[in-house]
Amino acid sequence: MTTGTGPYSTFSGGAEGNACAELAASPVPSAPHLRESEEPGTALTTTPAALAHLLAGIRAGLGR
C-alpha cells in the first residue's frame, strides 16, 4: 500500500512514551489514511463514517 506523503496531521502530548496517530487526506475522495508514527510505512485506509465512530469511541473512553 502506498501511504502517501501527507500532509499528515499529528498530535502528541510530547511526553516520553507517547504514541502518535497520524491522519492524512487521500487522493481518493472519502478515503482518509491513518498510521502510527512509529510505523509510517503501514497505513489504514478508512471511510469518514468509520473514522467518526472510532473518534467517538475514543472520546467516550471506550477501550480503556
Number of C-alpha atoms within 10 A of each C-alpha: 8 7 16 15 9 12 11 14 12 13 11 11 9 9 7 7 7 10 14 16 17 19 21 20 18 16 9 7 9 13 16 18 21 21 20 16 14 10 9 13 12 14 20 13 18 13 12 13 10 10 17 11 11 13 12 12 12 12 9 10 9 9 6 5
